[in-house]
């Protein structure tokens, strides 16, 4: 009974369309105060219960799958290995055998450099493309042509030009994360409300003031969306790029452990990549929320 | 009365996909210093276009506009504009929204403290002194519009241009702000050009009501002088025979002479 009342309270009515009679009954029920206030589960518990069940189910399925396949390590085995791996994340035994901490930090620094360069060039470019019609017309065919290209296709070009693996990997990150930033920033500039620009014109603001007080704040939410998308792509791509280029990095680590047939470590790497991707996303969401106005 | 703002033979033709479209044809209008003039007409008759021309946001196809002996060549802080949808910048506090304008006009000659004092004075004029640190989304529609008025007034403009300033507000808030506006205009001696579609608002606030005829090629249909003593009292005027006569004249123009064919 209390569970039913709770569902009614939480679900917006637009989400489903009960028959008029039922709807009226539901509304009447929602309107009167719930009789069992003490019986209700606390808010945090009901929010936590779904994810917990989902994760438990996932681990259960994994264990089941591992039990029937001798090569796939189960959750318990992976856990033991993970405790070991994370117990000493910063060891160094030669160039091809370093702790997971070093691998992650190296990958992050490549992403940071490639992504940072892409932001440095992509965001101003996006502003210009959005502001000047001619530039937009000029760049539109190139962007539409190059954007759908798989990021790894750029790797040989990078190797050719830079003649080294590390800059080539950074180049791949750069080229794959620059498009969302250009496109979203430009879209943001095009969508600055005319009212704000009229204010700028009526007040006769200087170009600098227009940029700092109107254009930039108005575009910021769009720009942050581009940055977030770009970060997602960059983190996706680094694993694949490092598999090909080698060197210390989480992608190379996966490939190396595949050659060692250490499947536990591969699974650990998958989770590590996932968790770091999630953290990066949350971090950028946090930053983006700081710039929301209404 | 001298013509402070003078609009002479102004035409406004827009290039549309269907060819040129004459929005305004041969507009002639003079506004004296300290005068309050309203533009009224059906929606789409070009009254906002005319205001935007005076604001400098649009350039006339032909004709001349002169404000305080200088030709209007573009937008400028000598005209304070209040937009219908307030147009406050959502990322700036009320104070900063007004300060942006103050800084632009007086930034070169005055100290920071003086600029801040000006901003505060403008906000106090619209009774928003204690809401200065609030952001636009935290205040009501009427308060936003007051900030818009404060922003326009803070520049000490030669002329105040109001584009349906209270159109988006509920009737009670609108009446309240109309009274406020009358008080502010009386206190500052501002010259005002206001676009409205509200007959009562036009008659109550104005010294002169300019009625625009319908498109295409809208022009000035009739001009009505409002001879009512100030300060005007909304309640006292409600039964005032001259007020009722003015109101009826405007209504007749709008609904008999300029009845929209397709509306």
HADDOCK unambig.tbl for C-alpha pairs under 7 A between the chains (distance, minus, plus):
assign (segid A and resid 195 and name CA) (segid B and resid 87 and name CA) 5.82 0.50 0.50
assign (segid A and resid 196 and name CA) (segid B and resid 87 and name CA) 6.25 0.50 0.50
assign (segid A and resid 196 and name CA) (segid B and resid 89 and name CA) 6.90 0.50 0.50
assign (segid A and resid 201 and name CA) (segid B and resid 75 and name CA) 5.99 0.50 0.50
assign (segid A and resid 202 and name CA) (segid B and resid 75 and name CA) 5.00 0.50 0.50
assign (segid A and resid 202 and name CA) (segid B and resid 76 and name CA) 5.47 0.50 0.50
assign (segid A and resid 202 and name CA) (segid B and resid 77 and name CA) 6.33 0.50 0.50
assign (segid A and resid 203 and name CA) (segid B and resid 76 and name CA) 6.03 0.50 0.50
assign (segid A and resid 203 and name CA) (segid B and resid 77 and name CA) 5.19 0.50 0.50
assign (segid A and resid 203 and name CA) (segid B and resid 101 and name CA) 6.19 0.50 0.50
assign (segid A and resid 204 and name CA) (segid B and resid 75 and name CA) 6.65 0.50 0.50
assign (segid A and resid 204 and name CA) (segid B and resid 76 and name CA) 5.54 0.50 0.50
assign (segid A and resid 204 and name CA) (segid B and resid 77 and name CA) 6.51 0.50 0.50
assign (segid A and resid 205 and name CA) (segid B and resid 104 and name CA) 6.67 0.50 0.50
assign (segid A and resid 293 and name CA) (segid B and resid 90 and name CA) 6.06 0.50 0.50
assign (segid A and resid 293 and name CA) (segid B and resid 91 and name CA) 5.92 0.50 0.50
assign (segid A and resid 294 and name CA) (segid B and resid 137 and name CA) 6.05 0.50 0.50
